[in-house]
Amino acid sequence: MTGSRTFKIAAIPADGVGREVVAAGREVLDALAAGSGGAFAFDWHEFGWGCEYYARTGRMMAEDGLAVLTDFDAIYFGAVGWPGVPDHISLWGLRLAICQNFDQWANVRPVRFLPGVRSPLRRADVTDLDWVVVRENSEGEYAGLGGRNLSGRGPGREVAVQSALFTEFGCERIMRYAFELARTRTRRKVSSVTKSNAQQFGMVLWDDVFRRVARDYPDVETESVLVDAMAAKFALRPEDLSVVVASNLHADILSDLGSALAGSLGLAASANLNPERRYPSMFEPVHGSAPDIAGQGLANPIGAVGSAAMMLDHLGLPGPAARIHAAIEATTAAGVLTRDVGGTAATGDVTKALIGAL
Ligand SMILES: NC(=O)c1ccc[n+]([C@@H]2O[C@H](COP(=O)([O-])OP(=O)(O)OC[C@H]3O[C@@H](n4cnc5c(N)ncnc54)[C@H](O)[C@@H]3O)[C@@H](O)[C@H]2O)c1
């Protein structure tokens, strides 16, 4: 053993099921650390930011929140959003504030099919399916550019402009990330998602950069697919996918589709990475705060626990990360499943089974 490492982690459970699944993820990580023979440990700091905090203070996070977070090795996030606070306020005030200020420009969202979980795809029973959505996470359609005004037109005639920002720099870095990731996978292929037939500026730049970057990776197969056709391909020919690189909005939608095809939104993990490591990266399940099931012990913790495994990989602990993935597979294979994937287990039952399987 080469000395003990303690990682300082900021936990931000935020709202709804975010609280339940972050608690589950922390239990799993602490159990893993306890069994590591002192090789690693987590120093948790929990922040009560989110919609309740907003109701009390008028802010989604503390005024110095970003400065405080800068000192952490990573951020473990739940989900943000609750009825009563407009979603654009809660999202921009917390999650997007962190992603954008910490330049977490790569959002990696693996689509994993698990034993014992039924996919709505018939072919999932007979085909090995496994792909990763790489989402541009710093600009595109979520750049926050635009405005609303009446331009003197009067009531009922308000106008709104929402612009998408595409920079050559932003496109290139996410595409290179996708190509490098493809080189680590069995199938070396990158599928670029576009809409350049209708969006003749931003998406044409996206395509130009993709073609240019692809020339540096002659060993990686490529294709460029319109987003509408890619949605169909997710359902009809998913075995042809390995790494899918897409803009902020396109990848957001496609990754939810991917997780639904794998069986449930509650299964999907994600990492918001600042690959240069100038800022902490943030790990969170793909799903939202699920107000419809929050507080009832029904939330599937696997998306959050899988995100914890991605955090371990990022922290340089690939062995323990692999143990979490194996525990997830053992748990679903044993039929310990929450309601969203056809079972009757509670969040706590799944968490216990995961810890038992570590
Ligand atoms: N990253 C985020 O913080 C994030 C992402 C998406 C939505 N949101 C916010 O979450 C709120 C609810 O949004 P929504 O309903 O569109 O999306 P959602 O992901 O919260 O829920 C969609 C459906 O998936 C189910 N679901 C989600 N997570 C689950 C889990 N862990 N286990 C079992 N089932 C689960 C829900 O019950 C619901 O039926 C909104 O305020 C929205 O803005 C936040």
The ligand as an SDF file (V2000), in Angstrom:
LIG
                    3D

 44 48  0  0  0  0  0  0  0  0999 V2000
  -29.6180   17.6490  -13.6350 N   0  0  0  0  0  0  0  0  0  0  0  0
  -30.6880   18.1210  -13.0360 C   0  0  0  0  0  0  0  0  0  0  0  0
  -30.5830   18.6320  -11.9350 O   0  0  0  0  0  0  0  0  0  0  0  0
  -32.0130   18.0080  -13.7090 C   0  0  0  0  0  0  0  0  0  0  0  0
  -32.1880   17.2390  -14.8510 C   0  0  0  0  0  0  0  0  0  0  0  0
  -33.4760   17.0930  -15.3930 C   0  0  0  0  0  0  0  0  0  0  0  0
  -34.5420   17.7400  -14.7860 C   0  0  0  0  0  0  0  0  0  0  0  0
  -34.3200   18.5050  -13.6860 N   0  0  0  0  0  0  0  0  0  0  0  0
  -35.4370   19.1270  -12.9470 C   0  0  0  0  0  0  0  0  0  0  0  0
  -36.1460   18.0840  -12.2630 O   0  0  0  0  0  0  0  0  0  0  0  0
  -37.5180   18.4420  -12.1370 C   0  0  0  0  0  0  0  0  0  0  0  0
  -38.3910   17.3160  -12.6620 C   0  0  0  0  0  0  0  0  0  0  0  0
  -38.1570   17.1820  -14.0590 O   0  0  0  0  0  0  0  0  0  0  0  0
  -38.7200   16.0070  -14.9530 P   0  0  0  0  0  0  0  0  0  0  0  0
  -39.9300   15.4220  -14.2920 O   0  0  0  0  0  0  0  0  0  0  0  0
  -38.7940   16.5120  -16.3240 O   0  0  0  0  0  0  0  0  0  0  0  0
  -37.5440   14.9180  -14.9950 O   0  0  0  0  0  0  0  0  0  0  0  0
  -37.1380   13.8060  -13.9370 P   0  0  0  0  0  0  0  0  0  0  0  0
  -35.8950   13.1820  -14.4240 O   0  0  0  0  0  0  0  0  0  0  0  0
  -37.0960   14.3630  -12.5710 O   0  0  0  0  0  0  0  0  0  0  0  0
  -38.3360   12.7250  -13.9860 O   0  0  0  0  0  0  0  0  0  0  0  0
  -38.7720   12.1280  -15.2030 C   0  0  0  0  0  0  0  0  0  0  0  0
  -39.4110   10.7630  -14.8950 C   0  0  0  0  0  0  0  0  0  0  0  0
  -38.3730    9.8430  -14.5040 O   0  0  0  0  0  0  0  0  0  0  0  0
  -38.6330    9.3230  -13.2200 C   0  0  0  0  0  0  0  0  0  0  0  0
  -37.3660    9.2630  -12.4770 N   0  0  0  0  0  0  0  0  0  0  0  0
  -36.4040   10.2080  -12.4460 C   0  0  0  0  0  0  0  0  0  0  0  0
  -35.4010    9.8220  -11.6440 N   0  0  0  0  0  0  0  0  0  0  0  0
  -35.7290    8.6060  -11.1590 C   0  0  0  0  0  0  0  0  0  0  0  0
  -35.0880    7.6910  -10.2690 C   0  0  0  0  0  0  0  0  0  0  0  0
  -33.8850    7.9390   -9.7180 N   0  0  0  0  0  0  0  0  0  0  0  0
  -35.7320    6.5370   -9.9860 N   0  0  0  0  0  0  0  0  0  0  0  0
  -36.9210    6.2440  -10.5330 C   0  0  0  0  0  0  0  0  0  0  0  0
  -37.5710    7.0700  -11.3940 N   0  0  0  0  0  0  0  0  0  0  0  0
  -36.9870    8.2390  -11.6920 C   0  0  0  0  0  0  0  0  0  0  0  0
  -39.5740   10.3140  -12.5490 C   0  0  0  0  0  0  0  0  0  0  0  0
  -40.3450    9.6870  -11.5350 O   0  0  0  0  0  0  0  0  0  0  0  0
  -40.3810   10.8240  -13.7160 C   0  0  0  0  0  0  0  0  0  0  0  0
  -41.4530    9.9570  -13.9710 O   0  0  0  0  0  0  0  0  0  0  0  0
  -37.6720   19.7640  -12.8740 C   0  0  0  0  0  0  0  0  0  0  0  0
  -37.6230   20.7870  -11.9320 O   0  0  0  0  0  0  0  0  0  0  0  0
  -36.4650   19.8100  -13.8020 C   0  0  0  0  0  0  0  0  0  0  0  0
  -36.0670   21.1160  -14.1380 O   0  0  0  0  0  0  0  0  0  0  0  0
  -33.0830   18.6400  -13.1240 C   0  0  0  0  0  0  0  0  0  0  0  0
  1  2  1  0
  2  3  2  0
  2  4  1  0
  4  5  1  0
  4 44  2  0
  5  6  2  0
  6  7  1  0
  7  8  2  0
  8  9  1  0
  8 44  1  0
  9 10  1  0
  9 42  1  0
 10 11  1  0
 11 12  1  0
 11 40  1  0
 12 13  1  0
 13 14  1  0
 14 15  2  0
 14 16  1  0
 14 17  1  0
 17 18  1  0
 18 19  2  0
 18 20  1  0
 18 21  1  0
 21 22  1  0
 22 23  1  0
 23 24  1  0
 23 38  1  0
 24 25  1  0
 25 26  1  0
 25 36  1  0
 26 27  1  0
 26 35  1  0
 27 28  2  0
 28 29  1  0
 29 30  1  0
 29 35  2  0
 30 31  1  0
 30 32  2  0
 32 33  1  0
 33 34  2  0
 34 35  1  0
 36 37  1  0
 36 38  1  0
 38 39  1  0
 40 41  1  0
 40 42  1  0
 42 43  1  0
M  CHG  2   8   1  16  -1
M  END
$$$$
